[in-house]
Amino acid sequence: MEITGQARTAIEIPCCLCGVLILPNSANQCGACLAQQFDLKSILSKGPQGGDLIIHQCRRCRRYQHTESYFQEHEPESASLLALCLKNVPALSSSNSYRSNGLSSVTLLDASWIWTEPHSMRLKLRLTIRADVGESPRCVTVQQRVPIEFHVHWGQCKDCKREYTNRTWQAVVQLRLKRADGGKKGLVMLETAIARNNDIRKHVVGMETSRNGFDFYFMHLMHAASFSRFLGSVYPMKTKSTQKLVSEDIRNNSANIKHTTLCEIVPLSRNDLVICDKHAAQDGASVGRLTGRLALVNKVSSTLQLVDAAPARTNIHEAFADLHAERYWKGEKYYRIMMSPRRLVHFVVLDVELCVGNSYNDNKSNHSDGDGLTLYHGQSVVEKYALADIMVARASDASYEETFHCTSHLGNLLDIGDIVLGYDLVSSVLTGADEWSMNNSFNSSFQMPDVVLVKKVKSGGAMEEAVKGGDGDDGDKKSKVKSSGSKKKERRRKREKKKQKNIDKTFARMGFSGGKSSGGGGDNDDNLWEEERRAFEQDLEKDIELAAEFQSIVEKGKLDMEGEDIIEEQEIEEGKNDENDATSAEDPYQQSE
């Protein structure tokens, strides 16, 4: 403790309480007696109503309360959280609440944190305080280092209250994918993109699952629009917005409107074999040189990249074409899926010969393999795709008696002895609609290939399918004999429990805490979803280029959102300043005199 008062003199007086000789001051007391009489710790540790110091924190989002309606997130033991705690100490405010304790002013000189357990619900500070004891001008200045403690109480912010209250959202984004075979690969890709983008999830206040997709709920229309634009940058889709009037106030010229944004995903996924109808050009939905031919979906982003399934032996650039979402939905009936990746067959490459006249066939001097072929391994010397005549045989045929010849764009990727996945059009059984499409949709110059090669199977990455048994229910005790009605209820309960468990897993993968199901779906849909997700994760692990390409799409969506986040932060900051001006009339750091 340090006591400063009037100028030193040669006269000393005894302390009025303990009798120790001291220099005269207005209190006529020594430092020890003043410390006992004026306990700054008890004064600073009193709350607004005389109780403990309390700071409120939202239980769900972990934000701290600043005003009645404004909550903000702070890191543990940060400078911003320290400032908030100091604002909640009544003795440091400019009011005169401490005058009844014999103090004329309290000045804060320094503040620091005292470490506490993260789960203790306590915040401890060490303050250096200078206080004036007595009335001016004959006051005595006392300086102490005082520890104080805050109690953290749970509360609920305004946003979390709305989330747990029905019908409080203002906009909903409905994500839908409808395929005849029930494929979920597009939804799995979007699910992974959402899981890798933390910024896109922070405005989602609720989520539900349906048979063909998800529903995402938002408090503001601008957040829903930003979310739908991010989804459109990852996968091609059609967006349609509608609104519904819930209520209106004619006198105040205000209305409560619910906005719905429907995002319908293009039902084409990577490695699908697609029929491009020759009549698409009549409606302005052609896909260039691939119109009237059989195409393979090679790449998926904001647009679809198609490659000719039976390319001509000319320039490889003519074998590729881009299909935009607007053009697809304009002529949706002209693009039909002939085969999906579930029908891929393993083939063994017996011979590879690059096509003469191929624009990428200028690197034979650089070929280093024993047979004169230079394979693509990510180098810049050799292009990834090149046209080649390839002879293959089914991997299931041990003698390789039946061979197939085809022209493929995988010339720089395949070598003799490689395993490649492809579609076997010779032994495939097609439906009547597919046969009719093959007879009436292709150009007269198109010749149906026997085999369409899709992708090379990576070395050491053969498909491994682990057949897992049950969950180990053999150890359970045998239950009593149940009636048929009880057995049905038990089976229904187990199905619902399994379905909810799969839903919770989906939400956890996307970074959400939970959600609800709006009906639809079953065990088959859940198994299909898990199969598609597992296959996509394996593709990302095995194909480094695919993983890098997918990550670049996600990063591009983040960059597009930065400008919108800046505008949103400015609007929030303006609202925050308005609240602070209305609720805090004085600065708590101003020292009273």
C-alpha positions, -999 to +999 in steps of 0.1 A: +000+000+000+012+035-008-001+067+010+005+101-004-009+133+011+003+167+020+040+179+019+063+163+045+070+183+077+092+178+107+061+173+129+049+137+135+016+128+152+005+094+166-021+074+147-055+079+162-061+041+162-028+023+169-006+052+182+022+048+157+040+080+148+031+092+113+032+123+093+000+143+096-028+137+070-065+143+068-074+109+082-048+110+110-043+073+105-014+051+094-014+030+063-023-003+081-053+012+097-065+029+065-062-005+047-084-022+074-110+006+074-112+011+036-112-023+020-110-017-017-116-053-026-150-054-009-159-022-026-149-033-061-164-068-057-199-056-052-224-059-081-251-034-092-274-047-064-247-053-038-242-089-048-215-107-068-201-094-100-220-112-128-214-115-166-238-133-189-229-157-216-252-174-242-252-211-235-254-222-271-233-197-292-209-188-263-212-151-269-211-125-240-238-100-233-229-063-239-264-048-238-298-062-234-301-071-271-264-073-282-241-103-277-205-106-290-180-134-291-147-130-272-116-152-269-107-164-234-085-139-215-086-115-244-083-077-243-119-073-255-132-096-228-112-077-202-127-044-214-162-059-211-155-071-175-142-037-165-174-021-179-194-043-155-176-032-123-199-006-107-172+010-086-152+020-117-181+038-132-186+076-129-214+073-105-211+083-068-220+049-054-187+047-035-190+080-017-209+063+011-177+043+018-156+074+025-140+075-009-141+106-031-127+090-063-115+056-077-089+055-105-079+023-125-042+022-132-037-014-145-057-046-151-045-082-159-059-117-159-056-143-132-057-179-147-087-200-139-100-233-151-119-230-184-149-249-170-150-231-136-175-204-147-153-178-131-133-149-144-106-135-122-089-101-126-061-083-108-066-045-107-043-018-096-065+009-080-058+044-067-085+058-044-088+091-026-099+088+010-117+117+027-130+149+013-110+172-010-088+192-004-076+172+027-079+137+011-054+109+013-045+088-018-044+051-013-031+026-040-037-011-039-035-042-061-069-059-057-081-093-071-118-095-081-139-124-094-168-125-119-194-152-120-204-164-155-241-170-157-258-187-186-283-168-207-297-169-242-291-144-270-318-130-293-307-151-322-307-184-303-341-176-289-354-172-324-338-205-334-357-224-307-389-206-315-411-218-344-417-196-375-390-170-367-370-175-399-373-151-428-357-171-456-353-208-465-331-224-491-344-257-504-317-279-519-331-307-541-317-334-563-340-357-583-325-387-602-344-417-616-318-440-600-319-422-567-282-412-568-270-388-541-235-379-555-244-342-561-257-338-525-226-355-511-203-331-530-223-301-517-223-316-482-185-318-483-182-282-496-204-269-468-184-288-442-151-272-455-165-237-454-170-224-418-182-189-430-211-202-450-225-221-420-225-193-395-258-178-406-278-210-408-302-210-379-320-243-386-318-273-409-341-301-420-337-331-442-361-344-468-362-373-492-344-354-520-323-329-502-321-304-474-338-272-461-316-244-446-332-216-426-319-181-423-329-149-404-322-126-434-328-129-471-292-117-479-278-146-460-299-171-480-290-154-513-253-157-504-257-193-494-274-202-527-247-184-547-221-205-529-239-237-538-242-226-574-204-221-576-198-257-564-224-275-585-246-264-615-282-258-604-313-238-612-324-212-586-360-200-582-372-175-556-407-171-542-422-152-513-453-156-491-470-128-472-476-139-436-490-107-421-490-069-428-496-037-410-513-012-433-509+018-410-472+013-405-466+001-441-448-030-429-452-067-437-439-101-425-428-119-456-413-154-458-388-160-487-382-194-503-352-201-526-354-234-545-320-247-557-326-277-580-294-295-588-286-307-623-291-345-620-259-353-638-228-364-618-192-372-627-186-403-649-223-405-660-228-417-696-253-393-711-272-393-744-271-358-760-302-357-782-297-343-817-330-323-814-315-302-786-304-276-812-340-269-821-347-254-786-313-237-783-300-262-758-272-278-779-238-287-765-218-279-796-201-308-814-214-333-789-250-328-799-264-360-813-236-381-797-229-402-766-210-381-740-193-387-706-194-363-677-157-355-671-158-326-646-184-309-624-181-274-610-204-244-618-206-260-653-205-295-666-176-306-688-185-333-713-162-355-733-171-375-764-176-412-756-165-422-791-143-393-803-131-389-839-094-393-845-087-356-850-080-328-825-087-336-789-101-301-783-131-312-804-139-340-780-147-316-750-176-293-745-191-273-716-228-276-706-241-247-685-270-251-661-292-227-680-288-246-712-294-279-695-327-268-679-337-252-712-335-286-729-337-310-699-356-337-719-327-339-744-301-351-719-308-385-705-285-407-684-278-440-702-256-455-675-245-445-640-211-453-623-227-483-605-225-501-638-188-496-644-168-527-653-131-535-649-111-539-681-074-548-687-055-526-712-038-548-738-025-522-762-023-484-765-015-465-797-018-427-799-037-414-828-018-399-857-028-363-862-035-358-825-025-323-815-009-336-783+011-363-802+042-341-805+061-355-774+073-389-787+109-377-784+102-373-747+087-408-743+107-427-717+087-460-712+099-492-728+071-491-754+076-455-764+048-440-743+051-412-718+024-413-692+009-383-675+019-380-639+012-344-633+041-330-653+038-300-675+057-317-704+029-342-712-008-331-715-033-351-694-056-361-722-047-375-757-066-395-782-056-431-786-067-464-800-069-488-771-075-525-770-090-539-738-105-571-724-127-578-694-108-583-662-132-611-653-121-630-685-090-649-674-081-660-709-088-626-726-104-643-755-129-615-763-111-582-769-126-548-777-112-518-796-122-482-788-110-447-792-105-428-759-092-396-745-072-414-719-042-420-742-016-403-719-030-420-688-031-457-697-003-482-703-003-519-712-014-539-682-033-511-664-067-517-650-094-492-662-131-488-654-155-485-683-190-492-696-196-525-714-222-516-740-220-550-757-233-571-728-254-544-712-292-548-711-310-515-717-346-506-712-370-499-740-368-462-735-330-463-737-331-484-769-355-460-784-332-431-775-303-448-791-322-453-823-337-418-826-313-394-807-279-399-825-266-384-857-263-406-887-225-404-886-223-416-850-212-452-844-220-468-811-188-480-794-184-514-778-167-500-747-165-465-732-134-461-709-140-438-680-110-437-656-078-456-646-078-475-614-049-462-593-021-486-585-025-499-550-060-484-548-082-513-559-117-513-547-119-527-512-153-536-500-155-547-464-186-566-456-194-559-420-217-579-399-242-568-374-235-546-343-229-576-320-263-583-306-255-619-299-246-612-263-279-598-255-303-618-234-332-635-250-364-616-246-398-629-240-420-639-268-438-608-282-470-604-301-470-595-338-481-559-329-452-555-304-427-568-330-440-543-356-437-514-331-402-526-321-391-528-358-406-493-365-388-479-334-355-493-346-359-479-381-367-445-368-338-446-344-314-457-372-328-430-395-323-402-369-288-415-362-279-412-399-295-377-400-274-366-370-243-380-387-251-360-419-255-328-399-222-334-380-203-339-413-216-305-425-206-288-392-241-284-377-251-293-343-284-310-352-316-309-372-349-325-380-363-348-406-393-338-426-402-373-437-394-395-466-364-418-471-358-452-457-331-478-451-324-481-488-319-443-492-296-443-461-275-471-475-273-454-508-263-422-492-235-439-472-223-457-503-222-425-524-204-406-496-178-433-491-171-435-529-167-397-531-143-397-501-123-425-517-121-405-550-108-375-531-081-396-513-069-414-544-071-386-570-049-357-559-059-336-588-096-341-581-091-331-544-071-300-554-097-290-580-125-295-555-107-274-528-101-246-554-139-245-560-145-242-523-119-214-519-133-195-549-167-196-531-151-182-500-135-153-519-168-144-535-184-141-501-157-118-486-173-086-502-208-096-489-194-102-454-178-068-454-211-051-462-229-072-436-203-064-409-207-027-417-244-029-412-240-049-380-215-023-367-239+005-375-266-012-355-242-019-327-232+017-325-268+028-324-275+004-295-244+015-276-254+052-280-288+044-267-278+022-238-245+037-225-246+074-219-212+076-202-178+061-207-169+037-179-132+044-183-137+081-174-123+085-139-143+105-113-127+134-096 
